[in-house]
Structures are given as structure tokens and as C-alpha cells.
Amino acid sequence: MRGAPTILHLDMDAFYASVEQASKPSLRGKPVVVGGIGPRGVVATASYEARVFGVRSAMATAQARRLCPNAAYLTPRFGLYQEVSRTVMRLLGELSPLVEPLSLDEAFVDLEAGGTEPTADAARRVGERLRRDIRAATGLTGSVGLAGSKMLAKIASEEAKPDGLVLIAPGTELEVLGPMSVRAIPGVGPATAETLRRAGITTVAETAEAGEAELVRLLGKAHGAGLYALATGHDDRPVVAERDAKSVSVEDTFAEDLTDRTRVQYELARLAERCVQRLRAAGRSGRTVVIKVRSYDFSTLTRSETLRGPTDDVAVVREAAARLLDGVDTTAGVRLLGVGVSGLADYTQEDLFAQAASAARTAPETPAEAAPPPPAEAPPAPRRWSPGVDVHHAEYGPGWVQGSGLGRVTVRFETPWSAPGRVRTLSVDDPALEPAEPLPLIPPAPDAPEAGGPAAA
């Protein structure tokens, strides 16, 4: 434990949903839900306006629609979220060389390593300046926790939400921790919490009072000793920058246990796609596919398959995950699913394309008479427009899709820095309507060319 609150934890507020609200003026101050929008979709993030109605992350989208039918339900735009995350992480990097990202929207920072004076006042000034800088650079808000350890800094940022700063002064750790649920301690999941509950332990104070010997008896030596140290405020874990990930994984916990096998297969395929998105974003590939299945009773099993070589092909990962699921009985109900890729390598998909092109150049030519006949032309499929995606119209300018169906697509034409725009309904095959790249959240400089074409009337 440090004698000054110089470990900072930043957690962006409702990150995906906040990016969507910043990007779409007509949605500001209104409920927004980001995630899978189909009948088997799952909520990734809900804005604070949607949370008032009980919508939460990992909830089935169908349930969210029942709770909050008037929310905007949008498909994720991971490319934009990653771009905004890079801006935030760059600001953190200006504070210290020791920045430990935990996800796109969350990180620890060691302020002492960046030269911040080890006092509460100095740390608070840095935290407040960081919040102002993030708002100026992205238009978004983040919550900041400051403490003498990583555990307490993270707890402080949770207490600060939304859009606040909480500092836990040295010497007050046990006073702050004591009344909290034991689930507030890192590493305490549902299974551990249930074991402790059966022993009459539900708060951090009760965990500390139980003593190290009792916790070791209940949980084993490593887990019990570690839990006792954290419950008594002892956390000397350092902020570690540039961690070399050994695997990339994603997982979802479901609000209701999944018993339908088709739904389980669908969710696993969706997780495989998300996992590959993260893999590619990191410029990596991997050769071992892992699935994780947690049952209704919290029992958890993993299965893995090692491929012949590293891959970042979504079809390969999805099919391997499906094969692994074939050997798992899910009839009793699935609470959590996860997909991961380990055995990481450094080459990217572009390298694979280059290898394929090289192989094609050196392959012997096929005689013309042996070439297969060209396939018959199939009629083009109708274009599909997912809610939330960016578009550009030759006449009306940039906008985003509100919804589509019955051969029509509804588009709101606005930019992140405009007033709420006008809604127009067009044919899904309107030749003037094209997919577009997301616009920046902050308006371009006055002398810069306007992105995305003319503004909507």
C-alpha cells in the first residue's frame, strides 16, 4: 500500500452507448442500447437513460426491448470505439509511462512514475485535468478513482460513476472497504461468494474478521491467503505497462440460463466473431481455440483444439468452437459462454493475403481448355442496412440508419457536431445511398475539408 493516492483508475462511462450518443445528436439524453439487435441478441452496453428502466449489459436484447421499448437499439461500431479508445489511452500516456489498459475503456495509471507529486492534492489535480482533457478530445465523460492500490482505485472509480472523481485517502481503506459486499474484492466471483455466504461471510469486514486460516480452509491456500490480504487492504500489485497478452478472449454472462441448443450455438458463433475482431485489432493470430461453458450451477468447463497453424480467420475459429461445443451437454442450462484464442503469433491477416498472392504468382498456369466455366450470374441480393451504421447520400449527405424493412430504409441525416437531423425514408436499393466511415466526434478544424460530404438540410 502506498502512502499517497497515486494509482489512478479510469473507467469511461457507458462507453459504447456514450460514443453513439456523441456521434448522433438526436440520441443525446435518450435511452440507447448497443449490442445484438436480433431475437437472440445480447446487450453490450446501455446508456444511463436506459439503465433507469432496468436494462443491463449481458441481458437478452428481447428482454431489454420489453423493459425499454422506446430506446434506440444499435449494432456496435467497434472500429469507432477503438479509435476513441486510442485517443483516451494517448492522454493517459501523457500522465505516466506506466499505463495498464484493461479494455478499450478502462485502465490503471501509476502517477508517481510520471512525476506527479505523491500528495492527495496533486493526484486530485491530475485526475480532474484528465477528465477535462478527455471531454475536450472526445466529448465523452470518464470516472476517475484515486487510491494507494489498484483494488481501491477501481472501487473508487465505481463510486465516482457517472462523470465523477473519488479519492480514497490513505488510512481510510478499511473504513471504506468494511461495509462493502465481498464481491467488491477482485477475484471473488459467484462461486467464491456462495462458499463464503454459506460460512456466514458476506461483507469485506466479515471476510477480514474470519482470519486467514479460516479463509484458507474454505478456499485453499493461494486463494484464501490472497483474499485475506485484499480484505485487510493489502494490495501491492504494480501497474504493469505493455503486457504481452498470451491469449485473446471474450465471454458473455446471460441474464437467463440458455437451455435451447440452437441459441447456445448461435451465441458461441457470435462470440467467436467478436474474439477474432479483437485478435485482428491487436495484429495477432493464434493456433489454439478455447471455449468456456459455465452451467446453471456455476460449474465451469473448458475445451480446446489446437490448429495446424496460427489463424485470424473468423470461419476457422467459429467452426473450431462449434466442434468443441459438440462434446458439451448444455441441456441443463448455460449461464456463461466464452471463446478465446491462445498460442498467439505476430503476423496479421495482410501477411496471409501477401502469401496467397505470392503462391498464385508462382503456381503453374492452368490450360485454358481446363478452366471451369464461369458461374451463372445470380441476381444481386437486396442491400441490408443495420440500425446505427453510417451512410452517405449523394443529395442529403452523411447520416445513420434508424431501421429498415419491407424494402425501405429510414435514415437520419446528421453529423456529430450538427443539430438533430431530419429523417428520410428511402428505398433499400437507392443508388445514391452508400455505406460510409464514421465521422470524428469532434468537428474538424475550420480550414479542413468537411468529412462525409454536404450537411443535411
C-alpha positions in Angstrom: 0.0 0.0 0.0 1.2 3.4 -0.9 1.2 6.4 1.5 -0.4 8.6 -1.2 -3.3 8.0 -3.7 -1.1 8.0 -6.8 -2.7 5.0 -8.5 -5.4 6.2 -10.9 -8.2 4.1 -12.4 -10.1 5.5 -15.3 -13.4 3.9 -16.4 -15.3 5.6 -19.3 -19.0 6.0 -18.6 -21.3 3.6 -20.6 -18.6 3.7 -23.2 -20.2 2.2 -26.4 -23.5 3.9 -25.7 -21.9 7.2 -24.9 -19.9 7.1 -28.2 -23.2 6.5 -30.0 -24.8 9.4 -28.3 -21.9 11.7 -29.0 -22.0 10.6 -32.7 -25.8 11.0 -33.0 -27.1 14.4 -31.7 -30.7 13.1 -31.9 -29.9 10.4 -29.3 -28.4 12.6 -26.6 -30.2 12.4 -23.3 -32.3 9.4 -24.6 -32.1 5.7 -23.9 -29.6 3.9 -26.1 -28.8 0.2 -26.2 -25.8 -1.2 -28.1 -25.5 -4.9 -28.9 -27.0 -7.7 -30.9 -30.3 -6.5 -32.2 -31.8 -9.8 -33.4 -34.2 -12.0 -31.4 -31.1 -13.8 -29.9 -29.0 -10.7 -29.4 -27.4 -9.7 -26.1 -26.9 -6.1 -24.7 -23.3 -5.0 -24.8 -23.8 -1.6 -23.2 -26.8 0.5 -22.2 -26.8 4.3 -21.6 -27.7 5.6 -18.2 -31.0 6.7 -19.6 -31.8 3.0 -20.5 -30.5 1.7 -17.2 -33.2 3.6 -15.4 -35.6 1.1 -17.0 -33.6 -1.9 -15.7 -31.6 -2.6 -18.9 -28.1 -4.0 -18.2 -25.1 -5.4 -20.0 -25.4 -9.2 -20.9 -29.2 -9.0 -20.8 -31.0 -10.6 -23.7 -32.0 -7.8 -26.2 -35.5 -9.2 -26.3 -35.9 -8.6 -22.6 -34.3 -5.1 -22.9 -37.0 -4.3 -25.6 -39.7 -5.3 -23.2 -38.3 -3.1 -20.4 -37.5 -0.1 -22.6 -39.3 -0.4 -25.9 -38.6 3.3 -26.9 -34.8 3.0 -26.7 -32.6 3.2 -29.8 -31.2 -0.3 -30.4 -27.9 -0.1 -32.4 -25.4 -2.5 -33.8 -21.8 -2.0 -32.4 -19.3 0.0 -34.4 -16.0 -1.4 -33.0 -13.8 0.5 -35.3 -15.0 3.8 -34.0 -14.8 2.6 -30.4 -11.2 1.6 -30.9 -10.4 5.0 -32.5 -11.8 6.8 -29.5 -10.0 4.4 -27.1 -6.7 5.3 -28.8 -7.3 8.9 -28.1 -8.1 8.3 -24.4 -5.1 6.0 -24.0 -2.8 8.6 -25.6 -4.0 11.1 -22.9 -3.2 8.6 -20.2 0.2 8.0 -21.7 0.9 11.8 -21.2 0.5 11.3 -17.5 2.9 8.4 -17.0 4.9 5.8 -18.8 3.1 3.1 -16.7 -0.4 2.7 -18.2 -2.1 -0.7 -17.9 -5.1 -0.9 -20.2 -7.7 -3.4 -19.1 -10.1 -2.9 -22.0 -11.0 -0.3 -24.6 -12.5 2.0 -21.9 -10.6 1.1 -18.7 -7.0 1.5 -17.5 -4.8 1.9 -14.5 -2.1 4.7 -14.4 0.9 4.9 -12.0 1.0 8.7 -11.4 4.2 8.6 -9.4 6.1 7.0 -12.3 5.0 10.1 -14.4 6.5 12.5 -11.8 3.2 13.5 -10.0 4.0 14.7 -6.5 2.9 12.0 -4.0 0.2 14.0 -2.3 -3.6 13.8 -2.4 -3.9 17.3 -3.7 -1.5 16.8 -6.6 -3.2 13.5 -7.5 -6.7 15.1 -7.4 -5.5 17.9 -9.7 -4.2 15.4 -12.2 -7.4 13.4 -12.1 -9.6 16.5 -12.7 -7.4 17.7 -15.5 -7.6 14.2 -17.2 -11.4 14.3 -17.1 -11.4 17.8 -18.7 -8.9 16.7 -21.4 -11.0 13.6 -22.2 -14.1 15.6 -22.6 -12.3 18.2 -24.8 -10.8 15.5 -27.0 -13.7 13.1 -27.4 -16.8 14.8 -26.0 -17.2 11.9 -23.6 -17.0 11.6 -19.8 -15.0 9.2 -17.7 -15.0 8.4 -14.0 -11.7 8.5 -12.0 -10.7 6.7 -8.9 -7.5 7.6 -6.9 -6.1 5.4 -4.1 -2.9 3.8 -2.8 -3.6 0.5 -4.5 -5.2 -0.9 -7.7 -8.1 -2.5 -5.9 -9.1 0.6 -4.1 -8.6 2.8 -7.2 -11.0 0.6 -9.1 -13.5 0.7 -6.2 -13.2 4.5 -6.1 -14.0 4.8 -9.8 -17.1 2.7 -9.4 -18.2 5.0 -6.6 -17.5 8.0 -8.8 -19.8 7.0 -11.6 -21.0 8.6 -13.7 -18.7 11.5 -14.6 -17.0 12.0 -11.2 -13.8 11.6 -9.2 -13.4 9.8 -5.9 -10.2 9.8 -3.9 -9.7 7.3 -1.1 -7.3 8.9 1.4 -4.6 6.7 2.9 -5.6 5.5 6.3 -9.3 5.2 5.5 -9.1 2.0 3.5 -10.6 -0.4 6.0 -13.4 2.1 6.8 -14.3 2.3 3.1 -14.0 -1.4 2.4 -15.7 -2.8 5.5 -19.4 -2.4 4.6 -18.9 -3.5 1.0 -20.1 -6.8 -0.4 -17.3 -9.4 -0.6 -18.0 -9.3 -4.4 -16.2 -5.9 -4.5 -12.8 -7.8 -4.0 -11.1 -8.7 -7.2 -11.2 -12.4 -7.9 -14.4 -13.0 -5.9 -16.9 -14.4 -8.3 -20.3 -16.0 -7.8 -18.9 -19.4 -6.7 -16.5 -18.0 -4.2 -19.1 -15.6 -2.9 -21.5 -18.5 -2.4 -18.9 -20.5 -0.5 -18.3 -17.6 1.8 -22.1 -16.9 2.2 -22.6 -20.5 3.4 -20.0 -19.8 6.1 -21.8 -16.6 7.1 -19.4 -14.2 5.4 -21.0 -11.6 3.1 -19.1 -8.3 3.6 -15.4 -7.3 3.3 -15.3 -6.6 7.1 -16.6 -10.1 7.8 -14.0 -11.6 5.5 -11.2 -9.8 7.3 -12.6 -10.9 10.7 -12.8 -14.5 9.6 -9.0 -14.6 9.6 -6.5 -16.0 7.1 -6.6 -19.6 8.5 -10.4 -19.8 8.0 -10.3 -18.4 4.5 -7.5 -20.9 3.6 -9.7 -23.7 5.0 -12.6 -22.6 2.9 -10.9 -21.7 -0.3 -7.5 -23.2 -0.4 -4.1 -21.8 0.4 -3.4 -19.4 -2.6 -7.0 -18.1 -2.9 -7.6 -17.8 0.8 -4.4 -16.0 1.6 -4.8 -13.7 -1.3 -8.4 -12.9 -0.4 -7.4 -12.1 3.2 -4.7 -9.7 2.1 -7.1 -7.8 -0.1 -9.9 -7.8 2.5 -7.5 -6.2 5.0 -6.5 -3.5 2.5 -3.1 -5.0 1.4 -2.7 -4.8 -2.3 0.8 -4.3 -3.7 0.1 -5.3 -7.3 2.1 -2.9 -9.5 0.7 -1.1 -12.6 2.2 -3.1 -15.5 2.5 -1.4 -18.9 2.8 -3.1 -22.3 1.6 -6.5 -21.0 2.2 -9.2 -23.6 -1.1 -10.9 -23.9 -0.9 -14.7 -24.0 -4.5 -15.0 -25.3 -7.4 -13.1 -26.6 -10.9 -14.0 -25.4 -14.4 -12.7 -25.0 -17.3 -14.0 -22.9 -20.9 -13.2 -22.0 -23.0 -13.9 -18.9 -26.7 -14.3 -19.7 -29.4 -12.8 -17.6 -31.4 -16.1 -18.0 -29.8 -19.5 -18.4 -29.8 -20.7 -22.1 -31.4 -24.1 -22.5 -32.1 -24.0 -26.2 -29.2 -25.7 -28.0 -29.7 -23.6 -31.2 -29.4 -20.4 -29.1 -26.3 -21.7 -27.4 -24.7 -22.4 -30.8 -25.7 -19.0 -32.1 -24.2 -17.2 -29.1 -21.0 -19.2 -29.4 -20.7 -18.3 -33.1 -21.3 -14.6 -32.2 -18.6 -14.7 -29.5 -16.1 -16.3 -32.0 -16.6 -13.4 -34.3 -16.1 -10.9 -31.5 -12.9 -12.7 -30.5 -11.5 -12.6 -34.0 -12.3 -8.9 -34.1 -10.1 -8.3 -31.0 -7.4 -10.6 -32.4 -7.2 -8.7 -35.6 -7.3 -5.3 -33.8 -4.2 -6.4 -31.9 -2.5 -7.5 -35.2 -2.2 -11.1 -33.9 -3.2 -14.6 -34.9 -3.4 -17.8 -32.8 -3.4 -21.6 -33.1 -5.4 -22.8 -30.2 -9.2 -22.2 -29.9 -10.7 -22.4 -26.4 -14.4 -22.4 -25.4 -15.7 -21.9 -21.8 -19.1 -23.1 -20.7 -20.5 -22.2 -17.2 -23.6 -24.1 -16.2 -26.6 -23.0 -14.2 -24.9 -24.3 -11.0 -21.7 -22.3 -11.7 -19.7 -25.4 -12.6 -17.3 -24.4 -15.4 -15.6 -26.4 -18.1 -13.2 -25.5 -20.9 -12.4 -27.3 -24.1 -9.6 -26.5 -26.6 -8.4 -27.5 -30.0 -5.0 -26.8 -31.5 -5.0 -26.0 -35.2 -2.2 -26.8 -37.6 -1.1 -23.2 -37.7 -1.9 -19.7 -36.4 -5.1 -18.1 -37.9 -7.2 -15.0 -37.6 -9.9 -16.4 -40.0 -13.3 -16.0 -38.4 -14.7 -19.0 -40.2 -11.9 -21.2 -38.9 -12.3 -20.1 -35.3 -16.1 -20.3 -35.5 -16.0 -23.8 -36.8 -13.4 -25.0 -34.2 -15.6 -23.5 -31.4 -18.6 -25.3 -32.9 -16.8 -28.7 -32.9 -15.7 -28.2 -29.3 -19.3 -27.4 -28.3 -20.5 -30.7 -29.9 -19.0 -32.6 -27.0 -20.6 -30.5 -24.3 -24.0 -31.2 -22.7 -25.9 -27.9 -22.4 -29.4 -29.3 -21.7 -29.4 -28.3 -18.0 -28.8 -24.6 -18.8 -25.8 -22.3 -19.7 -25.1 -19.3 -17.6 -21.9 -18.1 -19.4 -20.2 -18.7 -22.7 -16.7 -17.7 -23.8 -14.4 -18.1 -26.8 -10.7 -17.5 -26.7 -7.6 -17.9 -28.9 -4.2 -18.6 -27.5 -0.8 -19.6 -28.8 -0.5 -16.1 -30.3 1.7 -15.2 -33.3 2.6 -11.7 -34.6 1.7 -11.9 -38.3 -1.5 -10.3 -39.4 -4.2 -11.0 -42.0 -2.4 -8.8 -44.5 0.6 -11.1 -44.4 -1.7 -14.0 -45.2 -3.0 -12.2 -48.2 0.5 -11.5 -49.4 1.4 -15.2 -49.0 -1.6 -16.2 -51.0 -0.8 -13.7 -53.8 2.8 -14.9 -53.9 1.6 -18.5 -54.2 -0.8 -17.6 -57.0 2.0 -15.9 -59.0 4.3 -19.0 -58.7 1.6 -21.6 -59.4 1.7 -23.3 -62.8 -0.8 -21.9 -65.2 -4.0 -23.9 -65.9 -4.6 -24.6 -69.6 -7.4 -22.5 -70.9 -9.4 -25.5 -72.0 -9.3 -26.9 -68.5 -10.6 -23.8 -66.8 -14.1 -24.3 -65.3 -16.9 -22.3 -67.0 -17.8 -19.1 -65.3 -20.7 -19.4 -62.8 -24.1 -18.2 -63.9 -24.8 -14.7 -62.6 -27.1 -14.7 -59.6 -29.4 -11.7 -59.1 -27.9 -9.3 -56.6 -29.3 -9.7 -53.1 -31.1 -6.7 -51.6 -28.8 -4.5 -49.6 -29.2 -4.8 -45.8 -28.9 -1.8 -43.5 -28.3 -2.5 -39.8 -29.5 0.1 -37.2 -26.8 2.5 -36.3 -24.4 2.1 -39.2 -23.0 5.1 -41.1 -24.2 6.0 -44.5 -23.8 8.8 -47.0 -26.4 10.0 -49.6 -25.3 11.9 -52.7 -28.0 14.6 -52.1 -28.6 14.6 -48.4 -25.1 14.0 -47.1 -24.0 11.9 -44.0 -26.3 10.1 -41.7 -27.1 6.9 -39.9 -29.6 4.1 -40.3 -32.5 4.1 -37.9 -34.2 1.0 -39.2 -35.1 -1.0 -42.4 -37.7 -3.4 -43.6 -40.2 -4.1 -46.4 -37.7 -2.7 -49.0 -37.3 0.6 -47.2 -34.6 2.1 -45.1 -35.1 5.0 -42.6 -32.0 7.3 -42.3 -31.5 10.3 -40.0 -29.2 12.8 -41.7 -26.9 14.5 -39.1 -23.3 14.7 -38.0 -21.8 14.5 -34.5 -21.4 18.3 -34.5 -24.7 19.3 -36.1 -28.2 19.8 -34.6 -30.5 16.8 -34.6 -31.1 16.0 -38.3 -34.1 15.2 -40.5 -35.4 11.7 -41.0 -36.0 10.4 -44.5 -37.3 7.0 -45.8 -35.6 5.7 -48.9 -35.5 2.5 -51.0 -33.0 0.0 -49.7 -31.6 -0.1 -53.2 -31.4 3.7 -53.6 -28.2 4.1 -55.8 -27.4 7.4 -54.1 -27.1 5.8 -50.7 -23.8 4.2 -49.7 -22.1 2.8 -46.6 -19.7 5.3 -45.0 -17.0 5.5 -42.5 -17.8 7.0 -39.0 -17.2 10.7 -38.7 -15.0 12.1 -35.9 -16.8 13.0 -32.7 -15.1 16.4 -32.5 -15.7 18.8 -35.5 -12.7 19.2 -37.9 -10.7 22.4 -38.0 -12.3 25.2 -39.9 -9.8 25.0 -42.7 -10.1 21.2 -43.0 -12.3 19.7 -45.7 -15.6 18.5 -44.3 -15.8 14.8 -43.9 -18.7 12.8 -45.3 -20.0 15.3 -47.8 -22.6 18.1 -47.5 -24.5 18.6 -44.3 -28.2 17.7 -44.2 -30.8 20.3 -44.6 
